[in-house]
Amino acid sequence: MTSTDLPPVVSQLPWAIGHQGFLAAAGAVTGDGACCMFVIDKTIPASARPGYAALVIAYARANEPVTILEDGAAAVLIREGGVAAGEVAARRLLKQMSRLGLQQTLRAGVAPLTGDVGETIARVRHLAGGAAAGDVAVA
């Protein structure tokens, strides 16, 4: 699972980082960190996915780096507060998306960071994929 080269409009958003940067930032978390994953509904065309990614990045807080994976899914790093803070962040973002009428096209998952960040990303992606539309699955 890797991130794509960020589209020009997305790469200019403040919290967008590449996959390797995300792995490094997550590996540097020494406290109670978590990862949030936002998976876009399969009915959304690939051409619209960069817009979703831009919204996830725009709604993330300054302390929440975001990386975009190859299918448009977005992983958000929560550096403090663990799963509880991750769930708050995921629900906050879904609430923002509801103002645009888009919350039913996203699913979210939250899992604690483990020693293997790649494994955490895979686990949280699986959680997000199993969540109901517009909802958050928590590990």
GROMACS elastic network, one bead per residue, 0.5 to 0.9 nm:
[ bonds ]
;  ai    aj funct       b0    kb
    1    69     6  0.71089   500
    1    70     6  0.74379   500
    1   118     6  0.82518   500
    1   121     6  0.86523   500
    1   122     6  0.79187   500
    2    19     6  0.63238   500
    2    20     6  0.87110   500
    2    68     6  0.84472   500
    2    69     6  0.56363   500
    2    70     6  0.61375   500
    3     6     6  0.79288   500
    3    18     6  0.66444   500
    3    19     6  0.52480   500
    3    20     6  0.85992   500
    3    67     6  0.68126   500
    3    68     6  0.53603   500
    3    71     6  0.83352   500
    3    72     6  0.84983   500
    3    73     6  0.89872   500
    4     7     6  0.83410   500
    4    18     6  0.79622   500
    4    19     6  0.80928   500
    4    67     6  0.89599   500
    4    68     6  0.66846   500
    4    69     6  0.58005   500
    4    71     6  0.82823   500
    4    72     6  0.84170   500
    5     8     6  0.88551   500
    5    11     6  0.84324   500
    5    18     6  0.75221   500
    5    68     6  0.85477   500
    5    70     6  0.84589   500
    6     9     6  0.80422   500
    6    10     6  0.59415   500
    6    11     6  0.51864   500
    6    12     6  0.89054   500
    6    16     6  0.82018   500
    6    17     6  0.84397   500
    6    18     6  0.75246   500
    6    50     6  0.84471   500
    6    67     6  0.86751   500
    6    68     6  0.72254   500
    7    10     6  0.52801   500
    7    11     6  0.59801   500
    7    12     6  0.87415   500
    7    50     6  0.69633   500
    8    11     6  0.52236   500
    8    12     6  0.65015   500
    9    12     6  0.55784   500
    9    13     6  0.71166   500
    9    50     6  0.83093   500
    9    51     6  0.88647   500
    9    54     6  0.76480   500
   10    13     6  0.54531   500
   10    14     6  0.88714   500
   10    16     6  0.70251   500
   10    50     6  0.69383   500
   10    51     6  0.80608   500
   10    53     6  0.70959   500
   10    54     6  0.53571   500
   10    57     6  0.79728   500
   11    14     6  0.79276   500
   11    15     6  0.86914   500
   11    16     6  0.59303   500
   11    17     6  0.75489   500
   11    18     6  0.88293   500
   11    54     6  0.87496   500
   12    15     6  0.86584   500
   12    16     6  0.74768   500
   13    16     6  0.58577   500
   13    54     6  0.72571   500
   13    57     6  0.68076   500
   13    58     6  0.68919   500
   14    17     6  0.85865   500
   14    57     6  0.76650   500
   14    58     6  0.78028   500
   14    62     6  0.78615   500
   14    65     6  0.86054   500
   15    57     6  0.60894   500
   15    58     6  0.77631   500
   15    60     6  0.74157   500
   15    61     6  0.79894   500
   15    62     6  0.66037   500
   15    63     6  0.81492   500
   15    64     6  0.68871   500
   15    66     6  0.58236   500
   15    67     6  0.83865   500
   16    54     6  0.87094   500
   16    57     6  0.63592   500
   16    65     6  0.61575   500
   16    66     6  0.50309   500
   16    67     6  0.57787   500
   16    68     6  0.78315   500
   17    20     6  0.81911   500
   17    21     6  0.59345   500
   17    22     6  0.62528   500
   17    65     6  0.65736   500
   17    66     6  0.60169   500
   17    67     6  0.52976   500
   17    68     6  0.80747   500
   18    21     6  0.52417   500
   18    22     6  0.61762   500
   18    23     6  0.87519   500
   18    66     6  0.82548   500
   18    67     6  0.56790   500
   18    68     6  0.74826   500
   19    22     6  0.50143   500
   19    23     6  0.62293   500
   19    24     6  0.86273   500
   19    66     6  0.89551   500
   19    67     6  0.58735   500
   19    68     6  0.75039   500
   19    69     6  0.76618   500
   20    23     6  0.50854   500
   20    24     6  0.61654   500
   20    25     6  0.85635   500
   21    24     6  0.50574   500
   21    25     6  0.60354   500
   21    26     6  0.84923   500
   21    67     6  0.84644   500
   22    25     6  0.50767   500
   22    26     6  0.60233   500
   22    27     6  0.83990   500
   22    65     6  0.71072   500
   22    66     6  0.72613   500
   22    67     6  0.63692   500
   22    75     6  0.86560   500
   22    76     6  0.87427   500
   22    77     6  0.76252   500
   23    26     6  0.51550   500
   23    27     6  0.59854   500
   23    28     6  0.85990   500
   23   117     6  0.63247   500
   23   118     6  0.74413   500
   24    27     6  0.50191   500
   24    28     6  0.62328   500
   24    29     6  0.89765   500
   24   117     6  0.89187   500
   25    28     6  0.51632   500
   25    29     6  0.67337   500
   25    65     6  0.82327   500
   25    77     6  0.80923   500
   25    79     6  0.87737   500
   26    29     6  0.53870   500
   26    30     6  0.89280   500
   26    33     6  0.78899   500
   26    34     6  0.85416   500
   26    35     6  0.84564   500
   26    77     6  0.66855   500
   26    78     6  0.84322   500
   26    79     6  0.75470   500
   26   113     6  0.75333   500
   26   117     6  0.67539   500
   27    30     6  0.80076   500
   27   113     6  0.85915   500
   27   114     6  0.88014   500
   27   115     6  0.74465   500
   27   116     6  0.81376   500
   27   117     6  0.67481   500
   29    32     6  0.76431   500
   29    33     6  0.64027   500
   29    78     6  0.89660   500
   29    79     6  0.60037   500
   29    80     6  0.81935   500
   29   113     6  0.85059   500
   30    33     6  0.77048   500
   30    79     6  0.83333   500
   30    80     6  0.89665   500
   31    79     6  0.72584   500
   31    80     6  0.63498   500
   31    81     6  0.80850   500
   31    82     6  0.81676   500
   32    78     6  0.86475   500
   32    79     6  0.69742   500
   32    80     6  0.54359   500
   32    81     6  0.56180   500
   32    83     6  0.81412   500
   32   112     6  0.75985   500
   32   113     6  0.76524   500
   33    77     6  0.75939   500
   33    78     6  0.54309   500
   33    80     6  0.51171   500
   33    81     6  0.62639   500
   33    83     6  0.72766   500
   33    85     6  0.86447   500
   33    86     6  0.82883   500
   33   111     6  0.88713   500
   33   112     6  0.60326   500
   33   113     6  0.54484   500
   33   114     6  0.85975   500
   34    76     6  0.85207   500
   34    77     6  0.63228   500
   34    79     6  0.66879   500
   34    80     6  0.76617   500
   34    81     6  0.77893   500
   34    83     6  0.55191   500
   34    84     6  0.87075   500
   34    85     6  0.79553   500
   34    86     6  0.60263   500
   34   110     6  0.68126   500
   34   111     6  0.55784   500
   34   114     6  0.84663   500
   34   120     6  0.86974   500
   35    75     6  0.66430   500
   35    76     6  0.57326   500
   35    78     6  0.58190   500
   35    79     6  0.85849   500
   35    82     6  0.84199   500
   35    83     6  0.78965   500
   35    86     6  0.67414   500
   35   109     6  0.81317   500
   35   110     6  0.56699   500
   35   111     6  0.55883   500
   35   112     6  0.62716   500
   35   113     6  0.62922   500
   35   120     6  0.73828   500
   35   121     6  0.71080   500
   35   124     6  0.70257   500
   36    74     6  0.81093   500
   36    75     6  0.55730   500
   36    77     6  0.65485   500
   36    78     6  0.74117   500
   36    83     6  0.87210   500
   36    86     6  0.60859   500
   36    87     6  0.77092   500
   36    89     6  0.80410   500
   36    90     6  0.66243   500
   36   108     6  0.68616   500
   36   109     6  0.55698   500
   36   111     6  0.67910   500
   36   112     6  0.89402   500
   36   121     6  0.85179   500
   36   124     6  0.68171   500
   36   125     6  0.85026   500
   36   128     6  0.84785   500
   37    73     6  0.69273   500
   37    74     6  0.56432   500
   37    76     6  0.62954   500
   37    77     6  0.89858   500
   37    90     6  0.82282   500
   37   107     6  0.80953   500
   37   108     6  0.54132   500
   37   109     6  0.51924   500
   37   110     6  0.65070   500
   37   111     6  0.88222   500
   37   121     6  0.77637   500
   37   124     6  0.60647   500
   37   125     6  0.59012   500
   37   127     6  0.84180   500
   37   128     6  0.62323   500
   38    56     6  0.81240   500
   38    72     6  0.88629   500
   38    73     6  0.55424   500
   38    74     6  0.51525   500
   38    75     6  0.64656   500
   38    76     6  0.82095   500
   38    90     6  0.80961   500
   38   106     6  0.63201   500
   38   107     6  0.56558   500
   38   109     6  0.67637   500
   38   125     6  0.78543   500
   38   128     6  0.65625   500
   38   129     6  0.86962   500
   38   136     6  0.89486   500
   39    42     6  0.88326   500
   39    71     6  0.85947   500
   39    72     6  0.74459   500
   39    74     6  0.67731   500
   39    75     6  0.88662   500
   39   105     6  0.84466   500
   39   106     6  0.56130   500
   39   107     6  0.52317   500
   39   108     6  0.62402   500
   39   109     6  0.84401   500
   39   125     6  0.73688   500
   39   128     6  0.62538   500
   39   129     6  0.65460   500
   40    43     6  0.83512   500
   40    44     6  0.70393   500
   40    49     6  0.76257   500
   40    52     6  0.78786   500
   40    71     6  0.83732   500
   40    72     6  0.69248   500
   40    73     6  0.60758   500
   40    74     6  0.86427   500
   40   105     6  0.59056   500
   40   107     6  0.66253   500
   40   108     6  0.89615   500
   40   129     6  0.89532   500
   41    44     6  0.58112   500
   41   104     6  0.82291   500
   41   106     6  0.58118   500
   41   107     6  0.74861   500
   41   133     6  0.80309   500
   42    45     6  0.74706   500
   42    46     6  0.89074   500
   42   105     6  0.84646   500
   43   105     6  0.81980   500
   44    47     6  0.82766   500
   44    48     6  0.66286   500
   44    49     6  0.71182   500
   44   105     6  0.76012   500
   45    48     6  0.55513   500
   45    49     6  0.68290   500
   46    49     6  0.52728   500
   46    50     6  0.79153   500
   46    71     6  0.77872   500
   46    72     6  0.77550   500
   47    50     6  0.69935   500
   47    51     6  0.83969   500
   48    51     6  0.55861   500
   48    52     6  0.69141   500
   49    52     6  0.50705   500
   49    53     6  0.62500   500
   49    54     6  0.86107   500
   49    71     6  0.80257   500
   49    72     6  0.54697   500
   49    73     6  0.83374   500
   50    54     6  0.60788   500
   50    55     6  0.86293   500
   50    68     6  0.88225   500
   50    72     6  0.67276   500
   51    54     6  0.50226   500
   51    55     6  0.63143   500
   51    56     6  0.87689   500
   52    55     6  0.50794   500
   52    56     6  0.62882   500
   52    57     6  0.86453   500
   52    72     6  0.77404   500
   52    73     6  0.87319   500
   52    74     6  0.87610   500
   53    56     6  0.51551   500
   53    57     6  0.62062   500
   53    58     6  0.84841   500
   53    66     6  0.89553   500
   53    67     6  0.87375   500
   53    68     6  0.66869   500
   53    72     6  0.65219   500
   53    73     6  0.73574   500
   53    74     6  0.63446   500
   54    57     6  0.51399   500
   54    58     6  0.59415   500
   54    59     6  0.85484   500
   55    59     6  0.60225   500
   55    60     6  0.85038   500
   55    93     6  0.89097   500
   55    97     6  0.80739   500
   56    59     6  0.52742   500
   56    60     6  0.61942   500
   56    66     6  0.79151   500
   56    74     6  0.71038   500
   56    76     6  0.85373   500
   56    93     6  0.70650   500
   56    97     6  0.86909   500
   57    60     6  0.52075   500
   57    61     6  0.83206   500
   57    64     6  0.86993   500
   57    65     6  0.79459   500
   57    66     6  0.60863   500
   57    67     6  0.84060   500
   57    74     6  0.82884   500
   57    76     6  0.84003   500
   58    61     6  0.79778   500
   59    92     6  0.84925   500
   59    93     6  0.61923   500
   59    96     6  0.74751   500
   59    97     6  0.89856   500
   60    63     6  0.79904   500
   60    64     6  0.58231   500
   60    65     6  0.75614   500
   60    66     6  0.76492   500
   60    76     6  0.77023   500
   60    89     6  0.78473   500
   60    93     6  0.73831   500
   61    64     6  0.52921   500
   61    65     6  0.80519   500
   61    89     6  0.86914   500
   62    65     6  0.72838   500
   63    77     6  0.81877   500
   63    78     6  0.74982   500
   63    79     6  0.72860   500
   64    76     6  0.60012   500
   64    77     6  0.52203   500
   64    78     6  0.56863   500
   64    79     6  0.72331   500
   65    75     6  0.83063   500
   65    76     6  0.58016   500
   65    77     6  0.54686   500
   65    78     6  0.79165   500
   66    74     6  0.65344   500
   66    75     6  0.55208   500
   66    77     6  0.64313   500
   67    73     6  0.84975   500
   67    74     6  0.57330   500
   67    75     6  0.53749   500
   67    76     6  0.67550   500
   67    77     6  0.86340   500
   68    71     6  0.80712   500
   68    72     6  0.58627   500
   68    73     6  0.58243   500
   68    75     6  0.64455   500
   69    72     6  0.54016   500
   69    73     6  0.52915   500
   69    74     6  0.61321   500
   69    75     6  0.76083   500
   70    73     6  0.72364   500
   71    74     6  0.89265   500
   73   125     6  0.84262   500
   75   121     6  0.76171   500
   75   124     6  0.88071   500
   75   125     6  0.85560   500
   76    86     6  0.86264   500
   76    89     6  0.89723   500
   76    90     6  0.88726   500
   77    86     6  0.83150   500
   78    81     6  0.73928   500
   78    82     6  0.69566   500
   78    83     6  0.83976   500
   78    85     6  0.72056   500
   78    86     6  0.60021   500
   78    89     6  0.82895   500
   78   113     6  0.88906   500
   79    82     6  0.74471   500
   80    85     6  0.72069   500
   80    86     6  0.87501   500
   81    84     6  0.62678   500
   81    86     6  0.73698   500
   82    85     6  0.55305   500
   82    86     6  0.62036   500
   82    87     6  0.87536   500
   82   111     6  0.81856   500
   82   112     6  0.60311   500
   82   113     6  0.79360   500
   83    87     6  0.60085   500
   83    88     6  0.85345   500
   83   110     6  0.63001   500
   83   111     6  0.59915   500
   83   112     6  0.56070   500
   83   113     6  0.87936   500
   83   138     6  0.74490   500
   83   139     6  0.77814   500
   84    87     6  0.52373   500
   84    88     6  0.63736   500
   84    89     6  0.87318   500
   84   110     6  0.88240   500
   84   138     6  0.89762   500
   85    88     6  0.50634   500
   85    89     6  0.61734   500
   85    90     6  0.86150   500
   86    89     6  0.50365   500
   86    90     6  0.60896   500
   86    91     6  0.85642   500
   86   109     6  0.88466   500
   86   110     6  0.60125   500
   86   111     6  0.78563   500
   86   112     6  0.85253   500
   86   138     6  0.88873   500
   87    90     6  0.50193   500
   87    91     6  0.60646   500
   87    92     6  0.83767   500
   87   108     6  0.89611   500
   87   109     6  0.80574   500
   87   110     6  0.62353   500
   87   111     6  0.89616   500
   87   136     6  0.71881   500
   87   137     6  0.85090   500
   87   138     6  0.71520   500
   88    91     6  0.52330   500
   88    92     6  0.59940   500
   88    93     6  0.85966   500
   89    92     6  0.50227   500
   89    93     6  0.61892   500
   89    94     6  0.86554   500
   90    93     6  0.51931   500
   90    94     6  0.62131   500
   90    95     6  0.85700   500
   90   108     6  0.66356   500
   90   109     6  0.77793   500
   90   110     6  0.77261   500
   90   135     6  0.87358   500
   90   136     6  0.68896   500
   91    94     6  0.50329   500
   91    95     6  0.60183   500
   91    96     6  0.85898   500
   91   108     6  0.85117   500
   91   134     6  0.89977   500
   91   135     6  0.76866   500
   91   136     6  0.70556   500
   92    95     6  0.51004   500
   92    96     6  0.63461   500
   92    97     6  0.87404   500
   93    96     6  0.50575   500
   93    97     6  0.62581   500
   93    98     6  0.86573   500
   93   103     6  0.88862   500
   94    98     6  0.61234   500
   94    99     6  0.88663   500
   94   102     6  0.82900   500
   94   103     6  0.55576   500
   94   104     6  0.88646   500
   94   106     6  0.77693   500
   94   107     6  0.86252   500
   94   108     6  0.83679   500
   94   134     6  0.66352   500
   94   135     6  0.76849   500
   94   136     6  0.87605   500
   95    99     6  0.67591   500
   95   103     6  0.72499   500
   95   134     6  0.89235   500
   96    99     6  0.54240   500
   96   100     6  0.72404   500
   96   102     6  0.88707   500
   96   103     6  0.81359   500
   97   100     6  0.52554   500
   97   101     6  0.63497   500
   97   102     6  0.51697   500
   97   103     6  0.50269   500
   97   104     6  0.87542   500
   97   106     6  0.87169   500
   98   102     6  0.54909   500
   98   104     6  0.78721   500
   98   134     6  0.84209   500
   99   102     6  0.75814   500
   99   103     6  0.82339   500
  100   103     6  0.77867   500
  101   104     6  0.75195   500
  101   105     6  0.88193   500
  102   105     6  0.55519   500
  102   106     6  0.72523   500
  102   134     6  0.83355   500
  103   106     6  0.55470   500
  103   107     6  0.80164   500
  103   133     6  0.73296   500
  103   135     6  0.82049   500
  104   107     6  0.76706   500
  104   132     6  0.86131   500
  104   135     6  0.82283   500
  105   133     6  0.62799   500
  105   134     6  0.67014   500
  106   128     6  0.88256   500
  106   132     6  0.87518   500
  106   133     6  0.58329   500
  106   134     6  0.54498   500
  106   135     6  0.77784   500
  107   127     6  0.89921   500
  107   128     6  0.54215   500
  107   129     6  0.65395   500
  107   130     6  0.79577   500
  107   131     6  0.57142   500
  107   132     6  0.64023   500
  107   133     6  0.51645   500
  107   134     6  0.53841   500
  107   135     6  0.56851   500
  107   136     6  0.63680   500
  107   137     6  0.82091   500
  108   124     6  0.84251   500
  108   125     6  0.82104   500
  108   127     6  0.75031   500
  108   129     6  0.74839   500
  108   130     6  0.87536   500
  108   131     6  0.65471   500
  108   132     6  0.85586   500
  108   133     6  0.83939   500
  108   134     6  0.75170   500
  108   135     6  0.61700   500
  108   137     6  0.62538   500
  108   138     6  0.85849   500
  109   123     6  0.88536   500
  109   124     6  0.53919   500
  109   125     6  0.66680   500
  109   126     6  0.78272   500
  109   127     6  0.50346   500
  109   129     6  0.77007   500
  109   130     6  0.84064   500
  109   131     6  0.71158   500
  109   135     6  0.84071   500
  109   136     6  0.52449   500
  109   138     6  0.57187   500
  109   139     6  0.78113   500
  110   123     6  0.89598   500
  110   124     6  0.57539   500
  110   125     6  0.86383   500
  110   127     6  0.73099   500
  110   128     6  0.75236   500
  110   136     6  0.72789   500
  110   137     6  0.63866   500
  110   139     6  0.62407   500
  111   114     6  0.88532   500
  111   120     6  0.69693   500
  111   121     6  0.84150   500
  111   123     6  0.73469   500
  111   124     6  0.55504   500
  111   127     6  0.81918   500
  111   137     6  0.87826   500
  111   138     6  0.62117   500
  111   139     6  0.50259   500
  112   120     6  0.73512   500
  112   124     6  0.86937   500
  112   139     6  0.74195   500
  113   116     6  0.78431   500
  113   117     6  0.64982   500
  113   120     6  0.59770   500
  113   121     6  0.85895   500
  114   117     6  0.60680   500
  114   119     6  0.77662   500
  114   120     6  0.61598   500
  115   118     6  0.89768   500
  115   119     6  0.84925   500
  115   120     6  0.83410   500
  116   119     6  0.53198   500
  116   120     6  0.64179   500
  116   121     6  0.88724   500
  117   121     6  0.61865   500
  117   122     6  0.86432   500
  118   121     6  0.51149   500
  118   122     6  0.63242   500
  118   123     6  0.86777   500
  119   122     6  0.50798   500
  119   123     6  0.61313   500
  119   124     6  0.85940   500
  120   123     6  0.50558   500
  120   124     6  0.60567   500
  120   125     6  0.84329   500
  121   124     6  0.52203   500
  121   125     6  0.60269   500
  121   126     6  0.85937   500
  122   125     6  0.51446   500
  122   126     6  0.62877   500
  122   127     6  0.87518   500
  123   126     6  0.51610   500
  123   127     6  0.63156   500
  123   128     6  0.87292   500
  123   139     6  0.87778   500
  124   128     6  0.60837   500
  124   129     6  0.84999   500
  124   137     6  0.86727   500
  124   138     6  0.84131   500
  124   139     6  0.79057   500
  125   128     6  0.50811   500
  125   129     6  0.60906   500
  125   130     6  0.86768   500
  126   129     6  0.51173   500
  126   130     6  0.63941   500
  126   131     6  0.88909   500
  127   130     6  0.52619   500
  127   131     6  0.64211   500
  127   136     6  0.84404   500
  127   137     6  0.57377   500
  127   138     6  0.71184   500
  127   139     6  0.74181   500
  128   131     6  0.51972   500
  128   132     6  0.84548   500
  128   135     6  0.86499   500
  128   136     6  0.68814   500
  128   137     6  0.60248   500
  128   138     6  0.84746   500
  129   132     6  0.82501   500
  129   137     6  0.87751   500
  130   137     6  0.73599   500
  131   134     6  0.80397   500
  131   135     6  0.60325   500
  131   136     6  0.59477   500
  131   137     6  0.52364   500
  131   138     6  0.89520   500
  132   135     6  0.53427   500
  132   136     6  0.74436   500
  132   137     6  0.80912   500
  133   136     6  0.85122   500
